[in-house]
Amino acid sequence: MRIFFDTREQAPFLFRDYEADPEPATLPTGDYSLPGFEDRAAIERKTLDDLVGCLMGSNRDRFERELARGRHFELFAVVVESSLADVSQGRFKSEMKVHSALQSILAFQVRYRTPFIWAGNRAGAEYCTFWLLSKFLREISERYKLAVKAV
């Protein structure tokens, strides 16, 4: 499976343990997508510090614009290389209060209808990213088969 990763991605997943061929691409939304589905499926990857940084100041505006674009996709999720417990225990490098961070994350999930997947660590985030995109591709293929049979 070919997986596009955004050229601005600082440390892209290599998907070495998966049947995947990662390729750099300029993605309009998210950090990972599939060829031909860049406007329908995307995964936004975040480390915990990056996520909390996106909840404040001008980064917040940019992040909200990203979430607003993604809310109309068939698949869009924020995959976090951390756990929710890490947020609630303040294991991030920021002056932001834990309660404020949690409230922003919950509000964004509701406002933009976007799941935040707490993958635990980088390996978990890579796993979730690969399998979310793989399941999306399988679902699209099944829909296409059904549509062709109906014709």
Backbone as JSON, one array per atom type, in Angstrom:
{
  "sequence": "MRIFFDTREQAPFLFRDYEADPEPATLPTGDYSLPGFEDRAAIERKTLDDLVGCLMGSNRDRFERELARGRHFELFAVVVESSLADVSQGRFKSEMKVHSALQSILAFQVRYRTPFIWAGNRAGAEYCTFWLLSKFLREISERYKLAVKAV",
  "N": [[0.85, -1.17, 0.0], [0.64, 2.15, -0.9], [1.55, 4.99, 0.87], [1.16, 8.34, 1.42], [3.19, 10.81, 2.92], [3.3, 13.97, 4.46], [5.42, 16.5, 3.15], [6.37, 18.31, 4.98], [6.53, 16.95, 7.3], [8.31, 16.26, 10.14], [9.54, 13.95, 11.3], [8.89, 11.43, 9.72], [6.81, 8.47, 9.68], [8.19, 5.3, 8.92], [7.13, 2.88, 8.35], [8.23, 0.28, 8.41], [7.6, -2.23, 9.44], [5.37, -2.96, 8.12], [3.33, -3.67, 5.24], [3.94, -1.43, 3.33], [4.57, 1.44, 1.35], [6.03, 4.24, 1.9], [5.77, 7.6, 0.74], [6.98, 10.87, 0.06], [4.89, 13.76, -0.12], [3.07, 16.72, -1.0], [0.7, 17.53, 1.12], [-2.6, 18.75, 1.44], [-4.08, 18.64, 3.77], [-3.57, 17.23, 6.92], [-1.06, 14.74, 7.9], [-0.6, 12.25, 6.82], [-1.75, 10.29, 4.1], [-3.53, 8.75, 1.36], [-2.68, 7.92, -2.01], [-4.63, 9.54, -4.44], [-6.7, 9.92, -2.7], [-6.34, 12.16, -1.21], [-7.99, 14.26, -0.58], [-9.94, 13.12, 0.88], [-9.21, 11.37, 2.88], [-7.22, 11.46, 5.75], [-4.6, 11.53, 8.16], [-3.65, 13.15, 11.03], [-0.72, 13.5, 12.7], [0.56, 13.72, 15.99], [2.95, 14.57, 18.45], [2.98, 14.59, 22.04], [3.91, 17.05, 23.12], [3.82, 18.66, 20.84], [1.07, 18.6, 20.28], [-0.03, 19.89, 22.58], [1.22, 22.34, 22.25], [-0.15, 23.19, 20.02], [-2.5, 24.03, 21.03], [-2.45, 26.56, 21.89], [-2.2, 30.13, 21.42], [-1.13, 31.46, 18.22], [-0.63, 29.04, 17.02], [-2.82, 27.56, 17.72], [-4.89, 28.63, 16.14], [-4.01, 27.85, 13.56], [-4.06, 25.06, 13.89], [-6.79, 24.65, 14.37], [-7.82, 25.41, 11.89], [-6.83, 23.32, 10.35], [-8.2, 21.14, 11.51], [-10.8, 21.93, 10.86], [-10.78, 21.69, 8.07], [-10.39, 18.94, 7.86], [-12.71, 17.86, 9.0], [-14.63, 17.36, 7.1], [-13.8, 15.2, 5.71], [-13.9, 11.73, 4.75], [-12.41, 10.01, 6.29], [-10.75, 11.16, 8.99], [-8.48, 11.77, 11.5], [-6.84, 12.56, 14.58], [-3.89, 11.34, 15.55], [-2.22, 10.56, 18.38], [0.98, 10.42, 19.78], [1.08, 9.42, 22.43], [-0.43, 9.03, 25.69], [-3.71, 9.62, 27.06], [-3.57, 9.78, 29.77], [-1.0, 10.8, 30.08], [-1.42, 13.46, 29.36], [-3.27, 14.26, 31.33], [-1.7, 14.05, 33.55], [0.08, 16.02, 33.2], [2.46, 15.7, 31.66], [3.9, 17.22, 29.75], [5.76, 19.71, 27.94], [5.08, 22.69, 28.64], [3.53, 25.74, 29.63], [0.87, 25.59, 29.83], [-2.1, 24.88, 31.57], [-3.17, 21.75, 32.89], [-5.96, 21.19, 33.02], [-6.95, 23.09, 31.18], [-5.75, 22.21, 28.8], [-6.91, 19.64, 28.51], [-9.63, 20.38, 28.33], [-9.63, 21.87, 25.93], [-8.89, 19.89, 24.07], [-11.06, 18.1, 24.29], [-13.15, 19.82, 23.52], [-12.4, 20.36, 20.86], [-12.72, 17.83, 19.71], [-15.48, 17.53, 19.76], [-16.42, 19.89, 18.44], [-15.23, 19.7, 15.88], [-15.83, 17.18, 15.11], [-13.9, 15.13, 15.25], [-11.97, 12.37, 15.95], [-9.58, 11.88, 18.54], [-6.93, 9.87, 18.79], [-5.41, 8.07, 21.18], [-2.5, 6.8, 21.11], [-0.45, 5.91, 22.72], [2.39, 5.63, 22.29], [5.09, 6.23, 19.92], [5.37, 3.94, 18.23], [2.85, 2.79, 18.54], [1.31, 4.82, 17.42], [2.18, 4.78, 14.78], [1.26, 2.22, 14.05], [-1.56, 2.6, 14.37], [-1.97, 4.61, 12.43], [-1.21, 3.31, 10.01], [-3.11, 1.17, 9.95], [-5.6, 2.46, 10.1], [-5.62, 3.85, 7.64], [-5.4, 1.66, 5.93], [-7.78, 0.22, 6.5], [-9.62, 2.13, 5.65], [-9.08, 2.16, 2.89], [-9.83, -0.45, 2.23], [-12.59, -0.37, 2.83], [-13.47, 1.54, 0.95], [-12.87, 0.16, -1.4], [-14.64, -2.02, -1.14], [-17.1, -0.64, -1.25], [-16.95, 0.31, -3.87], [-16.95, -2.07, -5.33], [-19.55, -2.97, -4.71], [-21.03, -0.93, -5.88], [-20.39, -1.26, -8.58], [-21.45, -3.8, -9.04], [-24.14, -3.2, -8.82], [-24.73, -1.85, -11.1]],
  "CA": [[0.0, 0.0, 0.0], [1.36, 3.41, -0.92], [1.09, 5.98, 1.84], [1.8, 9.64, 1.31], [3.41, 11.6, 4.13], [3.5, 15.37, 4.1], [6.83, 16.88, 3.05], [6.73, 19.09, 6.17], [6.59, 16.03, 8.44], [9.68, 16.29, 10.67], [10.04, 12.59, 11.54], [7.82, 10.59, 9.17], [6.81, 7.03, 9.91], [8.81, 4.56, 7.82], [6.28, 1.7, 8.12], [9.11, -0.87, 8.11], [6.96, -3.49, 9.86], [4.08, -3.05, 7.43], [3.42, -3.72, 3.77], [3.65, -0.05, 2.95], [5.6, 2.17, 0.64], [5.8, 5.66, 2.19], [6.3, 8.54, -0.24], [6.7, 12.26, 0.4], [3.94, 14.49, -0.98], [2.54, 17.93, -0.39], [-0.69, 17.24, 1.47], [-3.34, 19.94, 1.85], [-4.62, 18.42, 5.11], [-3.02, 16.06, 7.6], [0.33, 14.32, 7.7], [-0.57, 10.98, 6.08], [-2.93, 10.06, 3.27], [-3.4, 7.74, 0.32], [-2.74, 8.48, -3.36], [-5.97, 9.61, -4.99], [-7.67, 10.19, -1.64], [-5.79, 13.24, -0.38], [-9.08, 15.15, -0.17], [-10.99, 12.3, 1.51], [-8.68, 10.6, 4.01], [-5.96, 11.99, 6.27], [-4.27, 11.34, 9.57], [-2.79, 14.19, 11.59], [0.09, 12.91, 13.76], [1.05, 14.68, 16.97], [3.57, 14.2, 19.72], [2.24, 15.26, 23.12], [4.33, 18.45, 23.21], [3.3, 19.34, 19.66], [-0.37, 18.76, 20.47], [-0.29, 20.94, 23.56], [1.64, 23.57, 21.61], [-1.19, 23.57, 19.06], [-3.69, 24.47, 21.77], [-2.22, 27.91, 22.4], [-1.75, 31.21, 20.54], [-1.33, 31.37, 16.77], [-0.65, 27.62, 16.66], [-4.19, 27.1, 17.91], [-5.64, 29.02, 14.94], [-3.58, 26.98, 12.46], [-4.56, 23.72, 14.17], [-8.24, 24.65, 14.17], [-8.07, 25.41, 10.43], [-6.56, 21.94, 9.91], [-9.33, 20.33, 11.96], [-11.98, 22.34, 10.1], [-10.68, 21.06, 6.73], [-10.52, 17.49, 8.02], [-14.03, 17.42, 9.46], [-15.44, 16.97, 5.95], [-13.22, 14.0, 5.11], [-14.51, 10.45, 5.14], [-11.55, 9.57, 7.39], [-9.81, 12.14, 9.53], [-8.24, 11.56, 12.93], [-5.58, 13.02, 15.16], [-3.25, 10.22, 16.24], [-1.27, 11.16, 19.33], [2.04, 9.51, 20.23], [1.07, 9.53, 23.88], [-1.7, 8.59, 26.29], [-4.5, 10.66, 27.71], [-3.02, 9.89, 31.13], [0.15, 11.72, 30.01], [-1.96, 14.82, 29.37], [-3.9, 14.53, 32.63], [-0.64, 14.14, 34.56], [0.93, 17.16, 32.87], [3.76, 15.26, 31.15], [4.23, 17.97, 28.54], [6.59, 20.89, 28.16], [4.28, 23.87, 28.34], [2.96, 26.41, 30.79], [-0.58, 25.4, 29.79], [-2.66, 24.1, 32.67], [-3.71, 20.45, 32.49], [-7.4, 21.31, 32.8], [-7.15, 23.83, 29.92], [-5.37, 21.32, 27.69], [-7.96, 18.62, 28.38], [-10.86, 21.02, 27.87], [-9.46, 22.2, 24.51], [-8.91, 18.63, 23.31], [-12.45, 17.61, 24.25], [-13.94, 20.75, 22.71], [-12.07, 20.16, 19.44], [-13.33, 16.58, 19.24], [-16.9, 17.79, 19.54], [-16.59, 20.96, 17.45], [-14.8, 19.3, 14.53], [-16.2, 15.77, 14.9], [-12.64, 14.48, 14.95], [-11.44, 11.57, 17.05], [-8.18, 11.93, 18.94], [-6.59, 8.49, 19.13], [-4.29, 8.08, 22.12], [-1.8, 5.58, 20.7], [0.48, 5.49, 23.76], [3.78, 5.94, 21.92], [5.3, 6.37, 18.48], [5.06, 2.68, 17.55], [1.39, 2.68, 18.52], [0.79, 5.81, 16.47], [2.46, 4.25, 13.43], [0.32, 1.12, 13.89], [-2.89, 3.17, 14.16], [-1.98, 5.32, 11.15], [-1.24, 2.32, 8.93], [-4.34, 0.38, 9.91], [-6.72, 3.33, 9.74], [-5.58, 4.06, 6.19], [-5.67, 0.36, 5.3], [-9.22, -0.06, 6.64], [-10.32, 3.07, 4.77], [-8.92, 1.68, 1.51], [-10.66, -1.65, 2.09], [-13.99, 0.06, 2.79], [-13.7, 2.18, -0.35], [-12.86, -0.92, -2.39], [-15.9, -2.75, -0.99], [-18.16, 0.21, -1.79], [-16.8, 0.35, -5.32], [-17.42, -3.38, -5.83], [-21.0, -2.99, -4.6], [-21.56, 0.01, -6.88], [-20.22, -1.87, -9.89], [-22.43, -4.89, -9.13], [-25.49, -2.64, -8.94], [-24.91, -1.27, -12.45]],
  "C": [[0.9, 1.23, 0.0], [0.72, 4.37, 0.08], [1.88, 7.26, 1.62], [2.03, 10.2, 2.71], [3.77, 13.01, 3.7], [4.99, 15.72, 4.12], [7.3, 17.7, 4.25], [6.84, 18.23, 7.42], [8.04, 15.9, 8.88], [10.3, 14.9, 10.82], [8.99, 11.6, 11.04], [7.96, 9.11, 9.58], [7.42, 6.35, 8.69], [8.02, 3.3, 7.47], [7.09, 0.46, 7.77], [8.45, -2.21, 8.44], [5.63, -3.74, 9.15], [4.32, -3.14, 5.93], [3.0, -2.36, 3.24], [4.87, 0.56, 2.28], [5.36, 3.66, 0.88], [6.49, 6.55, 1.15], [6.01, 9.96, 0.23], [5.75, 12.89, -0.6], [3.52, 15.76, -0.25], [1.05, 17.69, -0.15], [-1.4, 18.51, 1.93], [-3.86, 19.87, 3.29], [-3.99, 17.16, 5.69], [-1.58, 15.78, 7.24], [0.47, 13.06, 6.88], [-1.87, 10.84, 5.3], [-2.61, 8.97, 2.26], [-3.47, 8.4, -1.05], [-4.16, 8.41, -3.93], [-7.05, 9.94, -3.98], [-7.22, 11.33, -0.73], [-6.86, 14.21, 0.11], [-10.2, 14.39, 0.53], [-10.53, 11.55, 2.76], [-7.34, 11.19, 4.45], [-5.84, 11.69, 7.76], [-3.33, 12.48, 9.96], [-2.05, 13.56, 12.76], [0.6, 13.99, 14.69], [1.83, 13.97, 18.08], [2.8, 14.95, 20.8], [2.62, 16.74, 23.19], [3.81, 19.26, 22.02], [1.8, 19.59, 19.81], [-0.67, 19.9, 21.44], [0.13, 22.3, 23.0], [0.61, 24.1, 20.62], [-2.47, 24.06, 19.74], [-3.58, 25.91, 22.23], [-1.84, 28.87, 21.26], [-2.06, 31.0, 19.07], [-1.32, 29.92, 16.29], [-2.06, 27.06, 16.77], [-5.04, 27.42, 16.67], [-5.3, 28.11, 13.76], [-4.14, 25.57, 12.65], [-6.07, 23.64, 13.95], [-8.59, 24.69, 12.69], [-7.85, 24.01, 9.85], [-7.74, 21.03, 10.28], [-10.61, 20.66, 11.17], [-11.95, 21.74, 8.69], [-10.95, 19.56, 6.84], [-11.91, 17.01, 8.4], [-14.93, 16.95, 8.31], [-14.91, 15.73, 5.24], [-14.01, 12.76, 5.54], [-13.73, 9.81, 6.29], [-10.65, 10.73, 7.76], [-9.7, 11.89, 11.02], [-6.93, 12.2, 13.32], [-5.04, 11.84, 15.96], [-2.12, 10.8, 17.09], [-0.3, 10.09, 19.84], [2.17, 9.56, 21.75], [-0.26, 8.98, 24.39], [-2.44, 9.78, 26.88], [-4.02, 10.85, 29.15], [-1.81, 10.83, 31.15], [-0.31, 13.17, 30.02], [-2.46, 15.14, 30.78], [-2.88, 14.62, 33.76], [0.38, 15.22, 34.23], [2.31, 16.81, 32.36], [4.13, 15.93, 29.82], [5.01, 19.21, 28.92], [5.82, 22.13, 27.72], [3.81, 24.46, 29.66], [1.44, 26.21, 30.86], [-1.01, 24.51, 30.95], [-3.28, 22.81, 32.12], [-5.2, 20.56, 32.15], [-7.69, 22.03, 31.47], [-6.82, 22.97, 28.71], [-6.47, 20.28, 27.46], [-9.25, 19.22, 27.83], [-10.78, 21.38, 26.38], [-9.55, 20.95, 23.65], [-10.34, 18.1, 23.19], [-13.33, 18.51, 23.4], [-13.67, 20.56, 21.22], [-12.69, 18.88, 18.9], [-14.8, 16.77, 18.94], [-17.1, 18.77, 18.39], [-16.28, 20.48, 16.04], [-15.1, 17.83, 14.21], [-14.97, 14.94, 14.5], [-12.18, 13.65, 16.14], [-9.95, 11.86, 17.29], [-7.86, 10.53, 19.43], [-5.3, 8.53, 19.96], [-3.54, 6.77, 21.95], [-0.74, 5.12, 21.71], [1.93, 5.88, 23.5], [3.89, 6.01, 20.4], [4.95, 5.09, 17.71], [3.55, 2.47, 17.47], [0.76, 3.62, 17.53], [1.02, 5.36, 15.03], [1.49, 3.12, 13.1], [-1.08, 1.66, 13.56], [-2.99, 3.87, 12.8], [-2.06, 4.33, 9.99], [-2.6, 1.65, 8.84], [-5.58, 1.23, 9.65], [-6.77, 3.56, 8.24], [-5.9, 2.77, 5.44], [-7.16, 0.02, 5.35], [-10.04, 0.87, 5.75], [-10.25, 2.56, 3.32], [-9.77, 0.43, 1.26], [-12.14, -1.29, 1.99], [-14.35, 0.7, 1.45], [-13.76, 1.13, -1.45], [-14.16, -1.71, -2.35], [-17.07, -1.95, -1.55], [-18.14, 0.23, -3.31], [-17.31, -0.95, -5.93], [-18.94, -3.45, -5.8], [-21.64, -2.07, -5.65], [-21.48, -0.58, -8.27], [-21.22, -3.0, -10.07], [-23.83, -4.37, -9.35], [-25.77, -2.1, -10.34], [-25.28, -2.3, -13.45]]
}
